[in-house]
Each structure stands twice: as C-alpha cells, then as structure tokens.
Amino acid sequence: MSTTVVEDATLTAADRCDRCGAQAYVRVTLPAGELLFCAHHGKEHADKLKQVALEIHDESARLS
C-alpha cells in the first residue's frame, strides 16, 4: 500500500492526540477513519502507520 504524506491541512491547538491528549501534530487517515497523534506518539508508531495509512499529515517540524 502506498502512503501519501500531506503538508497542507493545518492542525490547531484544539486538535488533541488520541493516545495521550497532548496537542496533535500528526493526522493519519486510515480506511476506517482518522487518528491524531502528538509528535512523540506519531514518531513512536510511524513505521506501523506508514504500512496501513492512506495519508499522513505531519506538522511535527513546527516544534523545532
């Protein structure tokens, strides 16, 4: 499965990580829906997410 990495749909402070509740910087679109992750959890699960995601929107570069 090919994964598209998107850079144009901005996440806001209201978007929260589905894992821990921190501000989300990664949006993952899956066949069954969407998940949001903070930079930490997005990075932690990146390898698996790339295998199953239809699209990954990663704004974690905003932190550096």
N, CA, C and O atoms as a Tinker XYZ file with bonds, in Angstrom:
   256  protein
     1  N      0.850000   -1.179000    0.000000    73     2
     2  CA     0.000000    0.000000    0.000000    64     1     3
     3  C      0.890000    1.234000    0.000000    63     2     4     5
     4  O      1.870000    1.289000    0.742000    81     3
     5  N      0.569000    2.198000   -0.801000    73     3     6
     6  CA     1.338000    3.435000   -0.880000    64     5     7
     7  C      0.722000    4.477000    0.046000    63     6     8     9
     8  O     -0.499000    4.617000    0.106000    81     7
     9  N      1.563000    5.202000    0.761000    73     7    10
    10  CA     1.124000    6.223000    1.708000    64     9    11
    11  C      1.490000    7.594000    1.187000    63    10    12    13
    12  O      2.614000    7.813000    0.736000    81    11
    13  N      0.542000    8.522000    1.246000    73    11    14
    14  CA     0.778000    9.900000    0.849000    64    13    15
    15  C      1.048000   10.730000    2.095000    63    14    16    17
    16  O      0.295000   10.650000    3.066000    81    15
    17  N      2.104000   11.520000    2.079000    73    15    18
    18  CA     2.396000   12.437000    3.172000    64    17    19
    19  C      1.963000   13.825000    2.730000    63    18    20    21
    20  O      2.440000   14.335000    1.716000    81    19
    21  N      1.052000   14.441000    3.495000    73    19    22
    22  CA     0.437000   15.712000    3.133000    64    21    23
    23  C      0.996000   16.830000    4.002000    63    22    24    25
    24  O      1.284000   16.611000    5.178000    81    23
    25  N      1.151000   18.015000    3.442000    73    23    26
    26  CA     1.712000   19.147000    4.181000    64    25    27
    27  C      0.805000   20.374000    4.174000    63    26    28    29
    28  O      1.295000   21.468000    4.456000    81    27
    29  N     -0.503000   20.257000    3.865000    73    27    30
    30  CA    -1.289000   21.468000    3.672000    64    29    31
    31  C     -2.492000   21.683000    4.591000    63    30    32    33
    32  O     -3.001000   22.803000    4.617000    81    31
    33  N     -2.975000   20.721000    5.330000    73    31    34
    34  CA    -4.144000   20.890000    6.195000    64    33    35
    35  C     -3.681000   21.117000    7.632000    63    34    36    37
    36  O     -3.398000   20.162000    8.356000    81    35
    37  N     -3.606000   22.365000    8.038000    73    35    38
    38  CA    -3.026000   22.737000    9.319000    64    37    39
    39  C     -3.819000   22.206000   10.506000    63    38    40    41
    40  O     -5.044000   22.317000   10.553000    81    39
    41  N     -3.101000   21.629000   11.458000    73    39    42
    42  CA    -3.679000   21.211000   12.730000    64    41    43
    43  C     -3.647000   22.405000   13.680000    63    42    44    45
    44  O     -2.742000   23.237000   13.603000    81    43
    45  N     -4.628000   22.491000   14.570000    73    43    46
    46  CA    -4.697000   23.608000   15.520000    64    45    47
    47  C     -4.487000   23.104000   16.946000    63    46    48    49
    48  O     -4.400000   21.898000   17.179000    81    47
    49  N     -4.408000   24.018000   17.882000    73    47    50
    50  CA    -4.246000   23.658000   19.292000    64    49    51
    51  C     -5.451000   22.874000   19.817000    63    50    52    53
    52  O     -5.346000   22.189000   20.834000    81    51
    53  N     -6.579000   22.968000   19.141000    73    51    54
    54  CA    -7.766000   22.218000   19.548000    64    53    55
    55  C     -7.681000   20.739000   19.156000    63    54    56    57
    56  O     -8.427000   19.918000   19.689000    81    55
    57  N     -6.787000   20.397000   18.238000    73    55    58
    58  CA    -6.599000   19.008000   17.816000    64    57    59
    59  C     -5.721000   18.310000   18.850000    63    58    60    61
    60  O     -4.604000   18.754000   19.117000    81    59
    61  N     -6.218000   17.222000   19.430000    73    59    62
    62  CA    -5.536000   16.548000   20.525000    64    61    63
    63  C     -5.168000   15.113000   20.148000    63    62    64    65
    64  O     -5.872000   14.458000   19.379000    81    63
    65  N     -4.064000   14.646000   20.698000    73    63    66
    66  CA    -3.570000   13.288000   20.470000    64    65    67
    67  C     -4.593000   12.274000   20.994000    63    66    68    69
    68  O     -5.066000   12.390000   22.125000    81    67
    69  N     -4.927000   11.289000   20.170000    73    67    70
    70  CA    -5.863000   10.248000   20.583000    64    69    71
    71  C     -5.240000    9.301000   21.601000    63    70    72    73
    72  O     -5.960000    8.542000   22.250000    81    71
    73  N     -3.953000    9.328000   21.752000    73    71    74
    74  CA    -3.256000    8.443000   22.690000    64    73    75
    75  C     -3.110000    9.077000   24.072000    63    74    76    77
    76  O     -3.368000    8.416000   25.077000    81    75
    77  N     -2.697000   10.361000   24.141000    73    75    78
    78  CA    -2.390000   10.956000   25.446000    64    77    79
    79  C     -3.078000   12.297000   25.706000    63    78    80    81
    80  O     -3.043000   12.785000   26.835000    81    79
    81  N     -3.693000   12.899000   24.707000    73    79    82
    82  CA    -4.390000   14.166000   24.899000    64    81    83
    83  C     -3.549000   15.415000   24.682000    63    82    84    85
    84  O     -4.065000   16.528000   24.780000    81    83
    85  N     -2.255000   15.251000   24.389000    73    83    86
    86  CA    -1.393000   16.408000   24.094000    64    85    87
    87  C     -1.789000   17.001000   22.739000    63    86    88    89
    88  O     -2.557000   16.393000   21.993000    81    87
    89  N     -1.267000   18.183000   22.425000    73    87    90
    90  CA    -1.568000   18.798000   21.135000    64    89    91
    91  C     -1.114000   17.876000   20.006000    63    90    92    93
    92  O     -0.004000   17.345000   20.033000    81    91
    93  N     -1.975000   17.694000   19.024000    73    91    94
    94  CA    -1.676000   16.813000   17.890000    64    93    95
    95  C     -0.865000   17.546000   16.823000    63    94    96    97
    96  O     -1.152000   18.691000   16.474000    81    95
    97  N      0.138000   16.865000   16.327000    73    95    98
    98  CA     0.948000   17.371000   15.220000    64    97    99
    99  C      0.948000   16.410000   14.037000    63    98   100   101
   100  O      1.526000   16.713000   12.994000    81    99
   101  N      0.302000   15.247000   14.192000    73    99   102
   102  CA     0.254000   14.240000   13.137000    64   101   103
   103  C     -1.194000   13.780000   12.969000    63   102   104   105
   104  O     -1.835000   13.357000   13.931000    81   103
   105  N     -1.704000   13.868000   11.738000    73   103   106
   106  CA    -3.041000   13.357000   11.397000    64   105   107
   107  C     -2.848000   12.183000   10.447000    63   106   108   109
   108  O     -2.181000   12.305000    9.419000    81   107
   109  N     -3.440000   11.040000   10.801000    73   107   110
   110  CA    -3.311000    9.831000    9.988000    64   109   111
   111  C     -4.698000    9.437000    9.506000    63   110   112   113
   112  O     -5.606000    9.234000   10.312000    81   111
   113  N     -4.860000    9.328000    8.198000    73   111   114
   114  CA    -6.116000    8.883000    7.621000    64   113   115
   115  C     -5.986000    7.403000    7.296000    63   114   116   117
   116  O     -5.095000    6.988000    6.554000    81   115
   117  N     -6.889000    6.618000    7.864000    73   115   118
   118  CA    -6.926000    5.171000    7.666000    64   117   119
   119  C     -8.202000    4.823000    6.915000    63   118   120   121
   120  O     -9.105000    5.654000    6.830000    81   119
   121  N     -8.298000    3.621000    6.372000    73   119   122
   122  CA    -9.538000    3.238000    5.688000    64   121   123
   123  C    -10.780000    3.362000    6.585000    63   122   124   125
   124  O    -11.873000    3.635000    6.091000    81   123
   125  N    -10.614000    3.163000    7.892000    73   123   126
   126  CA   -11.744000    3.201000    8.823000    64   125   127
   127  C    -11.962000    4.563000    9.466000    63   126   128   129
   128  O    -12.919000    4.725000   10.223000    81   127
   129  N    -11.109000    5.548000    9.193000    73   127   130
   130  CA   -11.273000    6.863000    9.812000    64   129   131
   131  C     -9.952000    7.576000    9.996000    63   130   132   133
   132  O     -8.993000    7.341000    9.260000    81   131
   133  N     -9.914000    8.455000   10.989000    73   131   134
   134  CA    -8.763000    9.328000   11.193000    64   133   135
   135  C     -8.276000    9.224000   12.629000    63   134   136   137
   136  O     -9.077000    9.086000   13.554000    81   135
   137  N     -6.960000    9.292000   12.816000    73   135   138
   138  CA    -6.344000    9.336000   14.134000    64   137   139
   139  C     -5.439000   10.548000   14.218000    63   138   140   141
   140  O     -4.829000   10.949000   13.227000    81   139
   141  N     -5.352000   11.134000   15.414000    73   139   142
   142  CA    -4.457000   12.257000   15.661000    64   141   143
   143  C     -3.432000   11.832000   16.702000    63   142   144   145
   144  O     -3.757000   11.129000   17.658000    81   143
   145  N     -2.182000   12.268000   16.506000    73   143   146
   146  CA    -1.118000   11.932000   17.435000    64   145   147
   147  C     -0.273000   13.162000   17.740000    63   146   148   149
   148  O     -0.096000   14.033000   16.889000    81   147
   149  N      0.250000   13.224000   18.975000    73   147   150
   150  CA     1.263000   14.220000   19.302000    64   149   151
   151  C      2.533000   13.811000   18.551000    63   150   152   153
   152  O      2.586000   12.724000   17.975000    81   151
   153  N      3.535000   14.657000   18.553000    73   151   154
   154  CA     4.772000   14.340000   17.832000    64   153   155
   155  C      5.419000   13.077000   18.388000    63   154   156   157
   156  O      5.928000   12.257000   17.623000    81   155
   157  N      5.406000   12.910000   19.710000    73   155   158
   158  CA     6.009000   11.742000   20.344000    64   157   159
   159  C      5.348000   10.442000   19.890000    63   158   160   161
   160  O      6.036000    9.515000   19.462000    81   159
   161  N      4.035000   10.369000   19.980000    73   159   162
   162  CA     3.343000    9.136000   19.602000    64   161   163
   163  C      3.319000    8.933000   18.086000    63   162   164   165
   164  O      3.314000    7.797000   17.614000    81   163
   165  N      3.304000   10.015000   17.333000    73   163   166
   166  CA     3.400000    9.889000   15.879000    64   165   167
   167  C      4.711000    9.249000   15.474000    63   166   168   169
   168  O      4.748000    8.382000   14.602000    81   167
   169  N      5.794000    9.684000   16.118000    73   167   170
   170  CA     7.109000    9.121000   15.823000    64   169   171
   171  C      7.209000    7.679000   16.320000    63   170   172   173
   172  O      7.761000    6.818000   15.634000    81   171
   173  N      6.675000    7.421000   17.507000    73   171   174
   174  CA     6.730000    6.082000   18.094000    64   173   175
   175  C      6.050000    5.044000   17.197000    63   174   176   177
   176  O      6.532000    3.917000   17.081000    81   175
   177  N      4.943000    5.415000   16.570000    73   175   178
   178  CA     4.158000    4.479000   15.772000    64   177   179
   179  C      4.324000    4.673000   14.259000    63   178   180   181
   180  O      3.588000    4.069000   13.478000    81   179
   181  N      5.270000    5.498000   13.845000    73   179   182
   182  CA     5.423000    5.872000   12.431000    64   181   183
   183  C      5.593000    4.677000   11.496000    63   182   184   185
   184  O      4.955000    4.628000   10.444000    81   183
   185  N      6.428000    3.726000   11.854000    73   183   186
   186  CA     6.675000    2.587000   10.951000    64   185   187
   187  C      5.397000    1.807000   10.669000    63   186   188   189
   188  O      5.116000    1.480000    9.516000    81   187
   189  N      4.627000    1.508000   11.697000    73   187   190
   190  CA     3.381000    0.769000   11.521000    64   189   191
   191  C      2.344000    1.613000   10.782000    63   190   192   193
   192  O      1.633000    1.107000    9.913000    81   191
   193  N      2.257000    2.897000   11.126000    73   191   194
   194  CA     1.277000    3.765000   10.476000    64   193   195
   195  C      1.546000    3.885000    8.976000    63   194   196   197
   196  O      0.605000    3.918000    8.183000    81   195
   197  N      2.806000    3.951000    8.585000    73   195   198
   198  CA     3.146000    4.049000    7.159000    64   197   199
   199  C      2.684000    2.812000    6.391000    63   198   200   201
   200  O      2.412000    2.891000    5.193000    81   199
   201  N      2.597000    1.689000    7.066000    73   199   202
   202  CA     2.161000    0.448000    6.416000    64   201   203
   203  C      0.655000    0.421000    6.170000    63   202   204   205
   204  O      0.203000   -0.210000    5.214000    81   203
   205  N     -0.130000    1.094000    7.014000    73   203   206
   206  CA    -1.589000    0.982000    6.932000    64   205   207
   207  C     -2.308000    2.274000    6.550000    63   206   208   209
   208  O     -3.487000    2.235000    6.198000    81   207
   209  N     -1.626000    3.411000    6.612000    73   207   210
   210  CA    -2.281000    4.704000    6.385000    64   209   211
   211  C     -2.531000    4.983000    4.907000    63   210   212   213
   212  O     -1.744000    4.598000    4.043000    81   211
   213  N     -3.637000    5.656000    4.639000    73   211   214
   214  CA    -3.910000    6.165000    3.302000    64   213   215
   215  C     -3.184000    7.490000    3.104000    63   214   216   217
   216  O     -2.738000    7.816000    2.004000    81   215
   217  N     -3.076000    8.255000    4.209000    73   215   218
   218  CA    -2.474000    9.581000    4.158000    64   217   219
   219  C     -1.923000    9.929000    5.538000    63   218   220   221
   220  O     -2.537000    9.609000    6.556000    81   219
   221  N     -0.766000   10.583000    5.568000    73   219   222
   222  CA    -0.186000   11.055000    6.820000    64   221   223
   223  C      0.131000   12.537000    6.663000    63   222   224   225
   224  O      0.843000   12.945000    5.746000    81   223
   225  N     -0.410000   13.324000    7.570000    73   223   226
   226  CA    -0.153000   14.773000    7.596000    64   225   227
   227  C      0.678000   15.036000    8.837000    63   226   228   229
   228  O      0.179000   14.907000    9.954000    81   227
   229  N      1.947000   15.405000    8.657000    73   227   230
   230  CA     2.873000   15.551000    9.780000    64   229   231
   231  C      3.367000   16.992000    9.894000    63   230   232   233
   232  O      4.044000   17.497000    8.999000    81   231
   233  N      3.025000   17.643000   10.997000    73   231   234
   234  CA     3.458000   19.014000   11.269000    64   233   235
   235  C      4.451000   19.071000   12.416000    63   234   236   237
   236  O      4.672000   20.143000   12.979000    81   235
   237  N      5.055000   17.948000   12.777000    73   235   238
   238  CA     5.962000   17.913000   13.924000    64   237   239
   239  C      7.202000   18.796000   13.722000    63   238   240   241
   240  O      7.864000   19.141000   14.701000    81   239
   241  N      7.525000   19.162000   12.504000    73   239   242
   242  CA     8.659000   20.065000   12.233000    64   241   243
   243  C      8.426000   21.453000   12.841000    63   242   244   245
   244  O      9.383000   22.194000   13.064000    81   243
   245  N      7.164000   21.811000   13.111000    73   243   246
   246  CA     6.855000   23.098000   13.735000    64   245   247
   247  C      7.456000   23.209000   15.126000    63   246   248   249
   248  O      7.605000   24.316000   15.645000    81   247
   249  N      7.801000   22.086000   15.738000    73   247   250
   250  CA     8.328000   22.089000   17.099000    64   249   251
   251  C      9.814000   22.465000   17.155000    63   250   252   253
   252  O     10.316000   22.813000   18.224000    81   251
   253  N     10.518000   22.401000   16.031000    73   251   254
   254  CA    11.951000   22.686000   16.075000    64   253   255
   255  C     12.299000   24.034000   15.512000    63   254   256
   256  O     13.471000   24.407000   15.485000    81   255
